[in-house]
Amino acid sequence: MQTDTIPALASKVFTVSELTANVRRTLESTIGQVCVEGEVSNYRMQSSGHQYFTLKDAKAQLSCVWFGGRFSGNRATPLAEGMAVQIRGMLTVFEAQGKYQVNVQSVQASGAGLLQAKFEALKRRLQEEGLFDRVRKRALPECPATVALVTSPTGSVVQDMLKVLGRRAPWVRVVVFPVRVQGQSAAAEIAEAIRFVNKESGVSLPVVDVLIVGRGGGSVEDLWSFNEEVVARAIFESAIPLVSAVGHETDFTIADFVADHRAPTPSVAAEMVVPDGTTLRRQIAVQGERMDALLRSQMVRWQQRLDFLERSALFREPRARLAEAAQRVDATAEAVRRALQDRLSVLERRVENLSASVRAHRPDQVLALRRQQIEAVRARLERALRASLGERLQEVERLRQKLVLLSPEGTLERGYSIALNAHGAVLRSVKDVAPGDRMVTRLRDGRVESVVE
């Protein structure tokens, strides 16, 4: 008779829960953190904010869960069905179903990890070399005459920038240097265009006041040309103030860190580099009104000074003060003339400064009109001043002649004489003398001494 032998059972008998827990601890302790690449499938988002999906390749698949708390800090990489991603997380077991899974901690698009590492390495090296130093960054000119755009000649980006520049500052000359903004040769073209603008500015090109380098939004790979070292070096060497306008507000490239200024979008870059024409015209009008007010105020002050001279002691003092008064009139006239000349010089310098600041956008007709008005006012002021001073001098001469006519000398010249006693006092009555007193009679051409009988 044949007897079958039954193998001995293991010494430890596990419950399903115990065995599953042991498997989970083994996976977490021996494998733990993993980084896996694959395609997202069976994706679903729960109302709790948790995301469940399967990561698969051609031969296998792996269950994954991305809990809401972690997802809230990783919104930069939203998931979608069929997306190629790299995940990082803890390999574990979902004990309730007895299946292993990855509890995801971070997700990034497939291939972005290498690009990000290259980005950080180049950023760190260029920063150590000083290419990002703030002390070397330059301010943008207030009123540029020429703006150069280094960007793709097609698409909405260049049209948007041209539209903004034309609306805000139609007098500005815009020069577009077409380049490819993505692809293998794009970085070299961008760098060459930047160097060409700097080399030919003021030579074969108009003097370029500011340079905008940029493109529209896209993926990390699309924007990568602006993370190349050759572009960063060209931006650093640019003698023209440069604005980087790459992608959207959330996109940052190496070009942004090296450039003098970063704009969140190309349209904002166009707004940054030129003033608003409406505001500029309003400022010019305000300056013209201020000049008119200054001239009117100066005329009032001059009139007040002339009124003061008219009421001064010049017309009330005796002849002894006449010469001094006349000298003061001359001094006042010279002071007024100098004040007028100085003020007009200041106004002319201000007008010249305003002319220089707006000459780039050619408000020549307004400026010429202001100059004619100022010249006309100045001519009227000079004529009024000369006429007023002539009248005042004639009045002074008339008073002088009157004083001379009424003076004692004038009386003697008309044939009269003056009787004086021995002490030189004027005799006004016969009662002022007695017989035997000596007296002197003063005539036009001499003196006669006599004795009273």
C-alpha positions as CSV (number, residue, x, y, z in Angstrom):
1,M,0.0,0.0,0.0
2,Q,1.4,3.5,-0.9
3,T,1.2,6.2,1.7
4,D,1.3,10.0,0.8
5,T,3.3,12.3,3.1
6,I,1.7,15.7,3.9
7,P,4.4,18.5,4.4
8,A,4.6,20.1,7.8
9,L,2.9,23.4,8.1
10,A,4.9,26.6,8.9
11,S,5.4,27.3,12.5
12,K,3.8,30.8,12.2
13,V,0.3,31.2,10.7
14,F,-0.5,34.8,9.6
15,T,-3.7,36.5,9.3
16,V,-4.3,38.3,6.0
17,S,-3.9,41.7,7.8
18,E,-0.7,40.6,9.5
19,L,0.9,39.3,6.3
20,T,-0.1,42.5,4.4
21,A,1.3,44.7,7.1
22,N,4.6,42.8,7.0
23,V,4.8,43.2,3.2
24,R,4.1,47.0,3.6
25,R,6.9,47.3,6.2
26,T,9.3,45.3,4.1
27,L,8.6,47.4,1.0
28,E,8.9,50.7,2.8
29,S,12.1,49.7,4.7
30,T,14.0,48.0,1.8
31,I,12.8,50.1,-1.2
32,G,11.1,53.2,0.3
33,Q,11.5,56.3,-1.8
34,V,11.4,55.7,-5.5
35,C,11.4,57.9,-8.7
36,V,9.4,56.3,-11.5
37,E,8.6,57.5,-15.1
38,G,5.6,56.5,-17.1
39,E,2.3,57.5,-18.7
40,V,-0.7,58.5,-16.7
41,S,-3.9,56.5,-17.2
42,N,-7.2,55.8,-15.3
43,Y,-6.8,59.3,-13.9
44,R,-9.5,60.6,-11.5
45,M,-9.8,63.5,-9.1
46,Q,-11.8,63.0,-5.9
47,S,-13.8,65.8,-4.2
48,S,-11.4,65.5,-1.3
49,G,-8.7,66.8,-3.6
50,H,-6.9,63.3,-3.8
51,Q,-5.8,62.2,-7.2
52,Y,-5.7,58.5,-8.2
53,F,-4.1,57.2,-11.4
54,T,-2.1,54.4,-12.9
55,L,1.4,54.9,-14.1
56,K,2.2,52.5,-16.9
57,D,4.6,51.6,-19.7
58,A,4.4,49.0,-22.4
59,K,4.9,46.0,-20.0
60,A,3.6,46.9,-16.6
61,Q,1.5,49.3,-14.5
62,L,1.7,50.8,-11.0
63,S,-1.1,52.3,-8.9
64,C,-0.5,55.8,-7.5
65,V,-2.2,58.2,-5.2
66,W,-1.4,61.9,-4.7
67,F,-3.1,63.1,-1.6
68,G,-4.8,66.5,-1.5
69,G,-2.4,68.0,1.1
70,R,0.6,67.3,-1.1
71,F,-1.2,68.3,-4.3
72,S,-2.1,71.7,-2.9
73,G,1.7,72.5,-2.8
74,N,2.3,71.1,-6.3
75,R,-0.1,72.9,-8.6
76,A,2.6,73.7,-11.1
77,T,2.2,70.2,-12.6
78,P,-1.5,69.4,-13.1
79,L,-2.1,65.8,-14.2
80,A,-4.0,64.7,-17.3
81,E,-4.8,61.4,-19.0
82,G,-1.9,60.2,-21.2
83,M,0.6,62.6,-19.7
84,A,4.2,61.5,-19.5
85,V,5.5,62.3,-16.0
86,Q,8.2,61.5,-13.5
87,I,6.9,60.9,-10.0
88,R,8.7,60.7,-6.6
89,G,7.2,59.0,-3.6
90,M,7.0,56.2,-1.1
91,L,6.5,52.6,-2.3
92,T,4.0,51.1,0.1
93,V,0.9,48.7,0.3
94,F,-2.7,49.7,0.5
95,E,-3.6,47.1,3.1
96,A,-7.4,47.3,2.6
97,Q,-7.0,45.9,-0.9
98,G,-3.7,44.1,-0.5
99,K,-2.1,45.9,-3.5
100,Y,1.2,47.9,-3.6
101,Q,1.2,51.5,-4.7
102,V,3.2,54.7,-4.7
103,N,2.1,57.5,-2.3
104,V,3.2,60.4,-4.6
105,Q,5.1,63.3,-3.1
106,S,6.0,65.3,-6.3
107,V,5.4,65.2,-10.0
108,Q,7.0,66.8,-12.9
109,A,6.7,66.5,-16.7
110,S,8.9,63.8,-18.1
111,G,12.3,65.1,-19.1
112,A,11.9,68.3,-17.0
113,G,14.1,67.0,-14.3
114,L,17.2,67.1,-16.4
115,L,16.4,70.5,-17.8
116,Q,15.8,71.9,-14.3
117,A,19.1,70.5,-13.2
118,K,20.9,72.2,-16.1
119,F,19.0,75.4,-15.4
120,E,20.0,75.5,-11.7
121,A,23.6,74.6,-12.5
122,L,24.0,77.4,-15.1
123,K,22.1,79.9,-12.9
124,R,24.4,79.1,-9.9
125,R,27.6,79.4,-12.0
126,L,26.6,82.7,-13.7
127,Q,25.5,84.2,-10.4
128,E,28.9,83.4,-8.9
129,E,30.5,85.2,-11.9
130,G,28.4,88.3,-11.1
131,L,26.2,88.3,-14.2
132,F,23.1,88.8,-12.0
133,D,24.5,91.7,-9.8
134,R,22.0,94.5,-9.3
135,V,24.7,97.2,-9.2
136,R,25.4,96.8,-13.0
137,K,21.7,97.0,-14.0
138,R,20.8,100.2,-15.7
139,A,17.7,102.4,-15.7
140,L,15.6,102.6,-18.8
141,P,15.7,106.0,-20.7
142,E,12.7,108.2,-20.1
143,C,12.0,109.1,-23.7
144,P,13.6,106.7,-26.1
145,A,13.7,107.6,-29.7
146,T,14.4,104.1,-31.1
147,V,13.4,100.7,-29.7
148,A,14.8,97.5,-31.0
149,L,12.9,94.2,-30.8
150,V,14.7,90.8,-31.0
151,T,11.9,88.3,-31.4
152,S,10.1,86.1,-33.9
153,P,8.8,88.1,-36.8
154,T,5.6,85.9,-36.9
155,G,2.9,85.4,-34.4
156,S,1.0,87.6,-32.0
157,V,3.9,88.6,-29.8
158,V,5.6,91.1,-32.2
159,Q,2.2,92.4,-33.3
160,D,1.2,93.0,-29.7
161,M,4.4,94.9,-28.9
162,L,4.1,97.0,-32.1
163,K,0.5,97.8,-31.2
164,V,1.4,98.9,-27.7
165,L,4.4,101.0,-28.8
166,G,2.3,102.7,-31.6
167,R,-0.5,103.5,-29.2
168,R,1.6,104.9,-26.4
169,A,4.4,106.6,-28.3
170,P,3.7,106.9,-32.1
171,W,6.8,109.0,-32.6
172,V,9.2,106.2,-31.5
173,R,11.1,104.4,-34.2
174,V,10.8,100.6,-33.9
175,V,13.4,98.2,-35.5
176,V,12.5,94.5,-35.5
177,F,15.3,91.9,-35.7
178,P,13.7,88.6,-36.7
179,V,15.1,85.5,-35.0
180,R,14.0,82.0,-34.2
181,V,13.0,81.7,-30.6
182,Q,13.0,77.9,-30.2
183,G,14.9,75.1,-31.8
184,Q,18.6,74.1,-32.1
185,S,19.9,77.3,-33.7
186,A,17.6,79.7,-31.9
187,A,20.0,80.6,-29.0
188,A,22.8,81.4,-31.4
189,E,20.5,83.6,-33.5
190,I,19.2,85.5,-30.5
191,A,22.8,86.2,-29.2
192,E,24.0,87.3,-32.6
193,A,21.1,89.7,-33.0
194,I,21.8,91.3,-29.6
195,R,25.5,91.7,-30.5
196,F,24.6,93.1,-34.0
197,V,22.3,95.8,-32.5
198,N,25.0,96.9,-30.1
199,K,27.7,97.0,-32.8
200,E,25.7,98.8,-35.4
201,S,23.8,101.2,-33.2
202,G,24.6,104.7,-34.4
203,V,26.5,103.3,-37.4
204,S,24.3,101.5,-39.9
205,L,21.4,101.7,-37.6
206,P,19.8,104.7,-35.8
207,V,21.0,105.0,-32.2
208,V,19.1,102.4,-30.3
209,D,18.0,103.5,-26.8
210,V,16.5,100.3,-25.5
211,L,16.4,96.7,-26.5
212,I,13.6,94.2,-25.9
213,V,14.4,90.4,-26.2
214,G,11.6,87.9,-25.8
215,R,8.8,85.6,-27.0
216,G,5.4,84.3,-26.0
217,G,4.7,81.5,-23.5
218,G,5.3,77.8,-24.0
219,S,6.7,74.8,-22.3
220,V,10.1,74.6,-20.6
221,E,11.5,73.1,-23.7
222,D,10.0,75.9,-25.9
223,L,11.6,78.6,-23.7
224,W,14.9,76.8,-23.3
225,S,16.8,79.0,-25.9
226,F,16.6,81.8,-23.3
227,N,18.3,79.6,-20.7
228,E,21.4,79.0,-22.9
229,E,24.7,80.5,-21.8
230,V,25.4,82.1,-25.2
231,V,22.3,84.3,-24.8
232,A,23.1,85.1,-21.2
233,R,26.6,86.3,-22.2
234,A,25.3,88.4,-25.1
235,I,22.8,90.1,-22.7
236,F,25.5,90.7,-20.1
237,E,27.8,92.3,-22.7
238,S,25.0,94.6,-24.2
239,A,25.8,98.3,-23.8
240,I,22.2,99.1,-24.6
241,P,19.7,98.8,-21.7
242,L,17.9,95.5,-22.2
243,V,14.5,94.2,-21.2
244,S,13.8,90.4,-21.0
245,A,10.2,89.5,-21.9
246,V,10.0,85.8,-22.1
247,G,6.8,83.8,-21.7
248,H,4.2,84.5,-19.1
249,E,4.4,86.0,-15.6
250,T,5.2,82.7,-14.0
251,D,8.0,81.8,-16.4
252,F,11.5,82.6,-15.4
253,T,14.6,82.1,-17.6
254,I,18.3,82.8,-17.2
255,A,17.8,85.8,-19.6
256,D,15.5,87.4,-17.0
257,F,18.2,87.3,-14.3
258,V,20.9,88.8,-16.5
259,A,18.8,91.5,-18.2
260,D,18.6,95.0,-16.8
261,H,14.8,94.6,-16.4
262,R,12.4,91.7,-16.6
263,A,8.8,92.1,-17.9
264,P,6.2,89.6,-17.1
265,T,5.0,89.6,-20.7
266,P,6.1,91.1,-24.0
267,S,3.2,93.6,-24.0
268,V,4.2,94.8,-20.6
269,A,7.8,95.2,-21.8
270,A,6.5,97.6,-24.5
271,E,4.6,99.6,-21.9
272,M,7.7,99.8,-19.7
273,V,10.1,101.2,-22.3
274,V,8.1,104.2,-23.6
275,P,6.1,106.9,-21.9
276,D,2.4,107.4,-22.4
277,G,2.0,110.1,-25.1
278,T,-1.2,111.4,-23.6
279,T,0.4,111.9,-20.3
280,L,3.4,113.6,-21.9
281,R,1.3,116.1,-23.8
282,R,-0.5,116.9,-20.6
283,Q,2.8,117.6,-18.9
284,I,3.9,119.9,-21.7
285,A,0.7,121.8,-21.4
286,V,1.1,122.2,-17.7
287,Q,4.6,123.5,-18.1
288,G,3.4,126.1,-20.6
289,E,0.7,127.3,-18.2
290,R,3.4,127.6,-15.5
291,M,5.6,129.7,-17.7
292,D,2.6,132.0,-18.5
293,A,1.8,132.3,-14.8
294,L,5.4,133.1,-13.9
295,L,5.5,135.9,-16.5
296,R,2.3,137.4,-15.3
297,S,3.5,137.3,-11.7
298,Q,6.8,138.9,-12.7
299,M,4.9,141.7,-14.4
300,V,2.9,142.4,-11.3
301,R,6.0,142.6,-9.2
302,W,7.6,145.1,-11.6
303,Q,4.5,147.2,-11.6
304,Q,4.5,147.2,-7.8
305,R,8.2,148.4,-7.8
306,L,7.4,151.2,-10.2
307,D,4.5,152.3,-8.1
308,F,6.7,152.3,-5.1
309,L,9.2,154.5,-6.9
310,E,6.4,156.9,-7.8
311,R,5.3,157.2,-4.2
312,S,8.9,157.4,-2.8
313,A,10.7,160.4,-1.3
314,L,12.1,161.1,-4.7
315,F,9.3,163.6,-5.4
316,R,9.1,165.1,-1.9
317,E,12.7,165.6,-0.8
318,P,14.5,169.0,-1.5
319,R,17.2,169.4,-4.1
320,A,19.9,168.1,-1.7
321,R,18.4,164.6,-2.3
322,L,17.8,165.0,-6.0
323,A,21.1,163.6,-7.1
324,E,20.9,160.6,-4.7
325,A,17.3,159.9,-5.9
326,A,18.4,160.0,-9.5
327,Q,21.2,157.5,-8.7
328,R,18.7,155.2,-7.0
329,V,16.5,155.4,-10.0
330,D,19.4,154.3,-12.2
331,A,20.3,151.5,-9.8
332,T,16.7,150.3,-9.7
333,A,16.4,150.4,-13.4
334,E,19.6,148.3,-13.7
335,A,18.4,145.9,-11.1
336,V,15.0,145.5,-12.9
337,R,16.8,145.0,-16.2
338,R,19.1,142.4,-14.6
339,A,16.2,140.6,-12.9
340,L,14.3,140.6,-16.2
341,Q,17.3,139.3,-18.0
342,D,18.1,136.7,-15.4
343,R,14.5,135.5,-15.3
344,L,14.2,135.4,-19.0
345,S,17.5,133.4,-19.1
346,V,16.1,131.0,-16.6
347,L,12.9,130.6,-18.6
348,E,15.0,130.2,-21.8
349,R,17.0,127.4,-20.2
350,R,13.9,125.7,-19.0
351,V,12.4,126.0,-22.4
352,E,15.6,124.6,-23.9
353,N,15.6,121.7,-21.4
354,L,11.9,120.9,-22.2
355,S,12.8,121.2,-25.9
356,A,15.6,118.7,-25.5
357,S,13.4,116.3,-23.5
358,V,10.6,116.3,-26.1
359,R,12.7,116.7,-29.3
360,A,12.8,112.9,-29.7
361,H,9.1,112.7,-30.3
362,R,8.9,116.0,-32.3
363,P,6.4,118.3,-30.7
364,D,8.1,121.0,-32.8
365,Q,5.0,123.0,-33.6
366,V,3.9,123.3,-30.0
367,L,7.5,124.3,-29.0
368,A,7.8,126.8,-31.7
369,L,4.5,128.4,-30.7
370,R,5.7,128.7,-27.1
371,R,8.9,130.3,-28.2
372,Q,7.1,132.9,-30.2
373,Q,4.8,133.7,-27.3
374,I,7.7,134.0,-24.9
375,E,9.6,136.2,-27.3
376,A,6.6,138.4,-27.8
377,V,6.1,138.8,-24.1
378,R,9.7,139.6,-23.5
379,A,9.6,142.2,-26.3
380,R,6.5,143.8,-24.8
381,L,8.1,143.8,-21.3
382,E,11.3,145.5,-22.5
383,R,9.3,148.1,-24.4
384,A,7.1,148.8,-21.4
385,L,10.1,149.0,-19.1
386,R,11.9,151.4,-21.4
387,A,8.8,153.6,-21.8
388,S,8.1,153.7,-18.1
389,L,11.7,154.5,-17.1
390,G,11.8,157.3,-19.8
391,E,8.7,158.8,-18.3
392,R,10.1,158.6,-14.7
393,L,13.4,160.2,-15.8
394,Q,11.5,163.0,-17.6
395,E,9.4,163.6,-14.4
396,V,12.6,163.8,-12.3
397,E,14.2,166.3,-14.8
398,R,11.0,168.4,-14.6
399,L,11.1,168.5,-10.8
400,R,14.8,169.3,-10.9
401,Q,14.2,172.3,-13.1
402,K,11.4,173.4,-10.9
403,L,13.6,173.2,-7.8
404,V,16.3,175.2,-9.6
405,L,13.8,177.8,-10.7
406,L,12.4,178.2,-7.1
407,S,15.8,178.2,-5.4
408,P,17.5,181.4,-4.2
409,E,20.0,181.3,-7.0
410,G,17.2,181.2,-9.5
411,T,15.6,184.3,-7.8
412,L,18.9,186.2,-8.1
413,E,19.2,185.2,-11.8
414,R,15.9,187.0,-12.4
415,G,17.3,190.4,-11.2
416,Y,16.3,190.2,-7.5
417,S,18.7,190.8,-4.6
418,I,18.9,189.4,-1.0
419,A,19.7,191.7,2.0
420,L,21.7,190.1,4.8
421,N,22.8,191.5,8.2
422,A,26.4,191.4,9.3
423,H,25.9,187.9,10.6
424,G,24.6,186.6,7.3
425,A,20.9,186.4,8.3
426,V,18.3,187.4,5.8
427,L,16.6,190.8,6.4
428,R,12.9,190.5,6.0
429,S,11.8,193.9,7.4
430,V,13.2,197.4,8.0
431,K,12.7,196.8,11.6
432,D,15.5,194.2,11.5
433,V,18.1,197.0,11.1
434,A,19.0,200.3,12.9
435,P,21.1,203.3,11.9
436,G,24.8,202.4,11.9
437,D,24.3,198.6,11.2
438,R,26.3,197.1,8.5
439,M,24.5,195.1,5.9
440,V,25.3,193.1,2.8
441,T,23.3,193.0,-0.4
442,R,23.7,189.8,-2.4
443,L,23.2,190.3,-6.2
444,R,23.5,187.9,-9.2
445,D,27.1,188.7,-9.9
446,G,28.5,189.7,-6.4
447,R,28.0,191.4,-3.1
448,V,27.6,195.0,-2.0
449,E,28.4,196.1,1.6
450,S,26.7,199.2,3.1
451,V,25.9,201.0,6.4
452,V,22.4,202.0,7.5
453,E,21.9,205.8,8.1
